[in-house]
Amino acid sequence: MLSQIATPEKKSELISDFIQAQGRGLPWGKKPCFTTGDDNAQETLDAPLVTCPCCGFRNMDTSEFKRTYIEVDVSDLTELKLREGDNDDADDDMNNDDDKCVLSGPRSRRTQGYHRRLMERESLVIPYNDKGDTKEVELWRLRSVWPAKKPDELKANKDTLPDYMFDEFGEPVYFHLHPEFVDEKVVPGEPKKTYTAMICSNCKACLDDKKTPHQSLAAGIDFGDPCRIGLEPLTERERHMTSKLRHYLLVIKIESNTADGRVIERGQSKIKGCGIYFNHDSPLAVSNLLSSDAINEKVTLHFVGPEGEYDALAAKVIGSVNVEGRPWVIYQWLKVLQEVNCHYQYDDELPDFDEVKARIKAANKSLIENAEHINDESVLRETEIAKDDARHIRTYGQKYTCDTVNEVKTSGSDFPLRCRFITPNTSTTANREYIECAAEALGVGDSTQKQWMSRREDTALNEYDNGDQLLAKGNPDVFLFGTAYSNNSPTLSKYQREHLLMQYTTSAGSNRQLLFQLYDSDRRHGVISERV
């Protein structure tokens, strides 16, 4: 019997063998090194996942990829210093000292003095739970500048810091670098610390030529990092409520996930949801985000199931973050966006948290009361058949779909939510029978049809003149400061898309609506490029 007992030593040995076989952090003997190619180097099987502090690009550091990384001393990165002076490019035009981010020049080319003034601003008070408890956050931390410390703190430790971190007047010098990826090293016997950074090959080539690296912080591409001040990640519903532009119609479909008392699929949730994005003719511009109409604009809720399940399904989604959102999350994001995002700076001052909470609660109640209920047996059967149609054999030629397979991980008893983007086929011939069945299932016949109206200004907002705004206003959690790549192109280039989706924050790569927007834009404009 004792021989069958796994002792702690045996467990440790088995775990070590498994980890070594997988290549997770243990030496592999005389294996060629990923970075140096040295046959005698003690290296793990894992290729290091490195981030460039200059442009925020993250990928594996191997020769198989286009970008490799090299360790550089920060003292050699003089091209990345913030410019000298007290004023920003836009201050001469705006004549204000507020950080409202409406800039006439490169938006991240802040001066040393301007950045120090940002640090002197008072902290912002935002709620961090549903009770309305508050915390203070420093907004200057959203910007990617190294070192992420205030001048007084740096001056107090001047004896242990290298000389290049201070100018001739003893004032701290700041760099266009993501502070998370600058490594501090202490050399034994040396009084001063050294700082290094793993710069990608693209940025290194530009720096060697004494040029500003493309798509880098120094070139003005700073999306901000909400994790630095503890902003809560947004769900699909919450992003919808905080966005100035609504590019798609959002239908949240709720179904039962049980049969004979058993959970059918996707974890332990008794219900399952799917967020379906439908394209429409032009983006909806929203001015007052917290009005009763704007909260539920372009979003509907559909319950799918037998007649007797409607009340049970409705009861289960009440309080769900995927359906109702969290008022304190909406409030903290709008509070921060009004301070740092140029598209929110002229909004009315936010009312008290309790009032915002009451507005959102009333809007959610209306959303559930006006939800559609689909209980047609034939429609339910067709839905099950479509789920089984993994190869799209039965539905081929009727629509294109772009589906995200990852699920939202939420706490508590909330249900997982998948998302799908449905865009019409390029063919001009439509399947009339399919459209009529869909209209009947959704209850949008001649008498009950909803008219989705696109509100716009006298001058229509089009993607050829406002490409940057279409991205930034629709995805404020990705583009915190209200700008993307500062161009008016209707679509991003392949290099810009790669840079955006490979950012270390993963904010863009995990944003379903942004992925759908990039996919749809590339699909439409790709036809133009091919013909040209």
N, C-alpha and C positions, 0 to 999 in steps of 0.2 A: 504493500500500500504506500509506503514512504517513497518508493521509487517513482510513483505516479504524481507526487506532489511537486509543483513548480516552485522552487525556492527563489527568493529575491535575486540571488546571483544568477540563476538560470534564466529568469525573466530578463535581467539586464543584458545577458549575453545574446539572447534571442532578438531582443530589440536592437542591439548594436549591429547584429548580422543583417537584420532587415533594413535598417537605415543605410548601412554601407552598400548593400545591394541596390538600393534606390539612389544612392549618391546624395544623401541629404546631410551635408556638413561634416563628413568624416574623410580623412585622407584616403587616397586610393593608391598609395605607393608611387612608383615611378611612372606616372601617367603624364602625357604632354599637357602642359598648362594651357588653359583656354586663352589667357591673355598674352603670355610670353612665348609659348611654344618650347619652353625649356624641358628637355627630357628628364632632367633631374629634379624638377620642381615638384613639391608636395602639393598636389591640387585635388580638389573634390570633383566628383562627376558633374556637379551642377555648374552650369554657366552662370556667372553673376548677373543679376538683374539690376542694372545700373541706371541712374537718372542723371541727366546733364543739368547742373544747376544754372546754366546759362539760358537754356531754352525750355527746360522742363520735359524733354523727350525721354521716354523710358523704354528700353528694350534689352534683350540679351546681348552681352558683350562677347560675341563670337565672330569669327571670320565669315560665317554663313550669312550674316546680316549686313546691310549697307553701312550701318554706323558702328564704329568701334569707339572705345573710350581710352583716354590717357590721363594719368594723374598729373595735375599741374599745380604748382605753388601759386597761391592767390596773389603774391607779390608780382607775378608776371602778367596779371590780368588788368593792366592799367587802362585798357580800352573800355573796361566795364565799370569804371568809376562813375558815380553820379557827377553831373557837371557842376562846376563852381558857380557861385552866385546865390542870390536870395529869392529870385522870382522864377516862376514856371513860365513856359511858353505862352500860356493863355492868360496870365495875369495882366499883361499889358492891355489886352482887349476887354477883359471882364472887370478889372479893377476891384476884385474882391479877394479876400483871404480864405474863403470857405473852400473846402475840397469838394466842389460840385462837379468836377471831372468833365466839364465842357471845354475841351482843349482845341486850340488852333494848330498846335504842332504835335510832335510825337508824344503820345499821352503818358508814356512811362518814363520819359527822359526828365525826371524830376531833378531839381538842383539839390545840392547838399543842404542849403539853408531852408528850402521849401520842405524837405523831408523832416528836418528837425522841428519845423513849426507844426507839422502834422502830429508829431509826438507830444506836443504841448497842449493839444486839444483835450477837453474833458472827456472822460469815458462815457459811453452810451449805456443806458440802462434798458435791458430787454427781459421779457419773461422767459422762464425755462421749464415751466410745467403748467398743467391745466389749472392749478390753483392761483396762478398769477404771481408766484414768487419770482423775484427778479435777480439779475446778476449784472455786473458791470463788465463791459468789453472795450478794448482799445482798438479802434478802427484802423489805425496805421499798420497793424499787424496783418491786415488783409493783403497789403501790397508786398511784392516779392523783392525785398531789399535785405542785404546782409552788411553788417551784423544786425540781428534782430534785438538790439538793445538800445536803450536811451543813452544820450551823450554823457549824462552824469555817471551812469554805471560803467561806461567804458573808461571815462577819465579816472575813476576810482581804481581801476585795475590796469592803469597805463604801464606800470612797471613790468607786467607779465605779458603785454601785448606787443606785437612787432611794430616797428617804427612806421611802416607804410600805412597803418590804420589811422594815422593822425597827420594833419597838414602842418604847415610851418607855424601856424598860430596855436597849435595844440588842440584843434577841434577834430572830432572823429570824422573819418572818411567812410562813406558808404558805397557799396557796390551793387550792380544789377545782377544779383545772384539769388536763387532760391535758398533761403537760410538753412533749410532742412538737409541740404546735400553738400554743405561745406564741412569738411572733417577737421577736427581739432586734434593736434598731436603735441604731446609733451615729451621733449627730449631730455633724458636724464642728464643732470649737470648743467643744463642750459636754463637761464632765468626766464627766457621768453618762449612763448608758445609759437607753434607754426600751424598754418592753415593751408589745406590742399583741397582741390576739387577735381572730380572726374569729368572732364570736358569731352563731349562727343566730337567725332572726327569732323563733322560739318562745321561746328562752331570753331574748332581749333584751326581749321584751314583759313577761315575768315580772320581770326585773330592774328595769325601769322602774317597775313597780308595787311595788317593794321586797318582792317575794315570791321564795321559793326556786323556781327553774325545775323544772318537772315532769321526772321521769326523768333528772335530772342527777346529777352526782357529789355536789353539796351535798344533794340529796334522798336520798342513800343508795344510788344505783344505780351501783355500781362492780364491774365484772366482772373487773378485773385484766387485765394484758397480759403473757403469758408470754415474749414476745420481748424484754422488757427485761432478762431475766437469761439469755437464750439457751436456753430449754427447747425441745427438739426437738418439732416437730408430730407428733401421734399419727396412726397409720393406723387403719383400722376394727378390726383385730384388737387393736391395742394399747389403743384406747379401750375395747374390750370387757373387757379384762383389768383396767383400772384403775377401772371404773365400779362404784359400790355398788349400782346398780339396773340390771337387764337387762330392758329393755322388750320386746325382740323375740328371736325365734329367728333366728340368723344361719347361713345355709347358704352356704358358699364353693364355687362351682362352677368346676371347672378343665377346660378343653378345649384340644385341640391347635389351633394357629393356622397350620398348614402343610398343604399339599397338593402332592404331586409335588415336594417339596423347596422350595416357594415359600411365603413368608409371605402369608396370605390377606388379613388386615385389621388395622387398628389398630397402625400402627408396625412395628417390627422384632422384636417379641417372638415367640418360637416357641410360646408358650402364651398363652391369654387367660383371664381370670377374671371372675366376676360374683358380687358379694355380694348375696344375696337375704335380705331381712328379712321374717319372717313374724310377724304379730301373735299374741298369746296372751292368756289370760284375765286375768292380773294380773302386775305386775312381779316379777321374782325379786330378793329382797333378799340380798345377799352380805355376810357378815361377815368372813371370812378370805380376802382376795383372792388370796393366794399358796398356798393349799392346792391339792393335785393335782386335786380335784374342781372347784373354783371357776374355775381357769384355763380349762378346756374346757367349763364349764357353758353350755348353750344355744348351742353352736356345733358345726357338723358340716362335714365336708369331703367333696365329691362329685367324682369323676372321671368325665367323660363322654367316651366314645370306644370304638373297637373293642377287642377282647380283648387284642391285642398291645401296646396303647399304655399300659397301666396303669403298668408299671414305669418307662417313660420319662417319663410325666407326673409320677409321684411323685418321681423323681430331680430333676426341674427345679424343683419347688416347695420342696425342702429348702433352708432358709436364707432363704426369701423373707420380706420384712417384712410382706407382705399375708396370709401364712398363719401364720407363726411369731412375728412381732413381734421386737423388739430388746430383750434383757434390760436393757441399760443405759438405754434410754429408759423402760421400765417402772419401773426403780429410781429414776431421777432424779425422775420425776413423783410417785411415792408418797412419796419423801423430802420433797419440797416440800409436797405436799398435807397431810401429817401436821403440818406447821408452820403452815399458813395456812388450811386448810379445816376448818370445824367438824365435818363429818361423818367426818373421818379422824383427829381428834385423840386418840381413845381406842383406836386400833388398837395392836396389839402393835408393839414396836420392830422395825424391819426387820432381818433377819439380814444376814450378810456378803454382799457382791455375788456372790461365787463360788457361794454356796449358792442365792441367788435365780436365778442363771444356770443352775445344774444343775436346779432345779425346773422352770423354764420349758422347758428342753431336753427333760426327761423328758415333760412334758405335750404338747409338740409331736410327739414321737415317737409317743406314744399316739394323738394326733389323726390322724396320717397312717396308722398301722397300722389304725385303726378306721374309715377312710374308706370310703364307699360307692363302688362301681364300677358305672356304668350303661353297658351295652354292647348293649342291645336296638336292633336296626336300625330297627324301626318307631318307637321313641321318638326316635332320632337324626333320623329323617326328619321327624317331627312338630316337633322342635325347630327344624330348618332352615326349615320352613314358617312357624312362629310368628315367626321373625326377619324373614321377608319380609312379614309382615302388619303393615305400618306403620300402617295405618288401623284396626287391631283389628277387622276385619270378621269373621274366623273365630272370634275369642275374645270377641266382645262379649257381655256379659251373664253371663260366667262369673266374672270377677274385676275388681276395680279395681287399677290399678297406678300407682305414682308413681315415676318413674325419674329419676335424676340423670345427666346426659349428660357431665359433666366426669369426667376420669380422674385417678387419683392419679399424680403425677409422682414417681417414685422413682429413686434412683441405681443405677448398675451394670446388671446384667442382669435386674433384677426386672421382672415383668410388670405391665401396667396393669390396674386393677380398676374396673369399673363397679359401681354399686349400684342395686338396685331394691327397692321396698317393695310387698308384695302384701297387700292387705287384703280380706276377704270382701265380697261384694255385700250390699246391704241387703235384697235379696229373700230370702224364707224358702225359696224353692224352689231346690234345688241341682241341678246337672247331674251325675247319678249316674255316667254313663259317664265323664265327665271326671275325677271324683274317683277312680274305680276304676283308671283308667289311670295317674293320678299316683301312687296308692298302689303299684301294681305296679312302676312305674318306679323309685320310691325304695326298694323293698324293704321296705315296711312292711305286710306282710300280717298275718293274725291271729296267726301264730306268731312273727313277728319285730318286731312293732310296738313302738316305743319310747314309753314313757309319760313325757311331759314334766310333771313335778310342779311346782307353784307353791308355794314355801316362803314362809310368812308368819308374823308374830307372832300372839299371841292376839287383838290388835286389828288387824284388816286395814288395810293401808295403802291408802287410797282417794284419788282425785284431788280429791274435794270438800273434804277436810280437809288435804291435803298437796300441793296443787298446786305450790308452790314447790320442795318437796323432790323431786318427781318429775322436775323439770327439772334441778335442781342435781346430784342424786346420779347421774343417768344421763349427764351431760355435764360432768365435772369440769374438762375442758380449756377450756370456755367460761366456767363460773362458778367461778373459782378459789377464791373465799372461801366457797363453799357456799350462797350465796343468789342468787336472781334478782331478783324484784320484791317480795319480802316480802309476798305475799298467799296466801290459801288458795283462790283461784279455780281451778276445774278447767282453765281454759284462759286464755290471754293475750288481752287486748283487741287490737283491730286496731292501736291506737296503740303498745302494747307490742311487738307482733310487728314492726311497722315499725321501731321504735327498736332492737330486738335485731338484726334482720337487716341493718340499715344501719350497724352499728358499723364504725369504721375498721379494726379488727383483722381483720375478715372471718372470725373464728373461728366465729361462729354460722352465717353464710351459707355456709360451706364444710363444715359438719358434717352429713353425710348423715343420721345417726340423729336428730339434733335436727330437721332439716327434715321427716323422716317423722313424728316425734312431733307436731310442730305441725300438720302436715297432717291427721293422723289425729284429733287432738283437735278441731280446728276442724270437721272433717267430721261428727264424732259430735255435738258440742254445737251445731253450727249448726242441726241439725234441731230441737233443743229451743228455740232462740231464735226460729226461724220460727213454731213452734206457739204460743209464748207471746205 
